[in-house]
Amino acid sequence: MRLLSSLEINRIKVLTENSVELTLIEPTKTGLEKSIMDATGPVRIFLKNKNIHDYQFQKQGPESKILITSYLVIENELVSSVASLYKPITKKGDPRIWFKGLGAYAEANDILGLIEFQHELYVINITKLDVEHLIKSAKNNPLQELVAEIRNVSNEIAEELLLLLRKISSSGFIPAMLNADTAVGRTLETLLGININSSKKPDYKGIELKSFRDKKGNRKNLFAQVPEWNLSKLKSSGEILEAFGYEREDDFRLYCTVSTLVRNSQGLRLKMDNKINQLIENSDKEKFGDFVVWGLELLHKRLIEKHNETFWISAESKMIDGVEHFQYKKVEHTRKPIVSQFDILLEQGVITLDHLIKRDLSGKVVEKGPLFKIKPNSVGLLFPPSQKYTL
């Protein structure tokens, strides 16, 4: 998929802020002429997660085609359509999707959003449709009505947590409980009475807490997840460190960011293989090539497990008498990640991976990641709804 324009990104943000889960697809000139589109990995996963269709169990040929009631969304009406989900006999049966009437609805390389509601599909031309205007319009319209039906409401636990955070914030600057990068989160958890542990479960009655120092440009942690070693060429963090690490002060370490867009200074880059639903880390060293693998379904599971509901809490940091102090000031509240968006944001370089591996003087290898992170101001692309509060 091509890189999204800022206008398209903003329109997707408006939808996700209104709790609308969607995936994206881009028709080509040839595809529009032949009435055919590849069902890409994100599209296949989206349809599977929504219990619409699983291409894995579909046979090749027209007799196995699945038809789903669908609609093309325009400003004043829903245009009736039908989604055809199938595997052709030719070309190894690569999964395909097509919507009746799409040739008149979209042009080549338009970005289309696919939405599921009550087991029907809705197509929104993100490139051409003024999403924000329609949702906020004083005049009723099909998109506004669809979004209103999908939108989630806040719950009692979130309101309870918000009150606690406001009470903590009203105390002003609070000394850090420890001297470390993680102090901003550990201090808040202690104040909330949360036991410090390595559990992968959310922190406060099902709500994940992500605290960070309010510095411009900081990426935000999503979750940590080691590769699937049984599928990988290298079998441990220690082997990755030996292959790509470097000396720094008293440690031998590999601290670096890896993305799908460019190779980093260690020659590392991520790549997506949507045919087998894998995220692969690749080295430009021929000896290693594709050296570790994550199944996309595993990453989706971690995302859902960690961020069903999240408070992203920013804090102002200040040194007082040589001790770091925090005042927690803002919250961004998100619910239910848009799983299909995760893959797209990886491809767009919005989500990246950080290695944090080192071997100390004792020879012990410590791995704090790999951490999957999202660029600042991009949370709204992955999580609906995005509600912001000042404490």
Phi, psi and omega in degrees: 000142178292164176293140180283146175283163178298325178296316179295319179299317180295322179292322176294321177301317180300318180293313182293327176295339178258022174069021180269117177271132182212163169236167185241150176213149184234107178288144177261168178300314179296320180298318178294322179292325183260003182055057183207139172222144173288134172277096184293170180307309179301323179293317180297316180295318178301311181296322179293313181296332180270007180058033176272311184194144174238106182298338183302328184257009182269136178274161179283153175107156184295333182290345180257008181296141177250133179247132182236129177302131185218169179217142172262123185271121172239181189301315190249356182199166171259124179269120182298138181213178175220131176270129176255120181245120187201170173236119179291159178290326181276170175053047174062013176068036178302133183302138182231159176214144176209146177244127178302131179086002184293330181300328179269348185266327187228157173252165180304134176073009166295147176264121181253135175261131177253127182237140175251135174209123181053044175065024173236156183252142178236134180251127178240126177280095183299325182294323190251334187273130179281084188300311184297317179299317182292319181293324183268358185298144175286342179263128180301144177208162186300320181294317179301316181293322179295313180297320180299323180287329183277329191303136178274164175243157180289162182237175187293323182295319179298319179293322178297313180296321179298319178297318179297318180294323178294324177294317178296317181297324182293345179281355179081209183283130184243133181295143179296144181282345179202167180256092182195165177300329183277003186300325184297323178279317182296321180297315180295317180299321178296317179296330180272358179078024180267128178292136180281121178207177183261019182298144177273359181281155177302159193277314190238099176049044178094355179256125176282138177251127176235101181260146181205152175289135185281079177243134182299132175095350180291128172285159183249136180290133172264301179191165174255140177203120177286158178296170173273096189299327181293340179260357190255154177289313174271141194250006180195165175296326178299320179292323176297317179298316180298325184284324191230004185284174181210157179282136176209113184055238183266005185243156165254119192219165168226096175246109183200161176254138181235134180226173178277348189273316184218159173281144176273185185293342175272001181078023184257146180206148174267151173214149181259138170239093185288342179290327180246010175055054180228147167257129187237137172259131188238144175249147176282356174280120185302330181300328185254315180055230175283109191249338173218158189222140167238129170290133181298327179294326175295316179295322177297318180299317179296320180298313180294317181298319186275329191232037174303323174208132188221141168253116175265112191247118179263143182230143171275135181251138179211138177272126178232117181054039176080005180243134178288135177237152180235143164234120183278123194240328185222152177228135167246122188254119180238156178225149169040093182301149175277093190304317182295334179289333182304313181295318181296318181290331171297312181297327182276356180078011179282324172258131181231177182235137176246127168272135177224072185244137174211157174241121183275184184297335179281352181092000181282133177265126180242131180238118178267355183228218354298138180260127172269125185234155179240144181298151178299149180067012179247002180303323181295346177279342187248335187233128168248155338282163176249103180249134184248138181230145170259128185279000000 
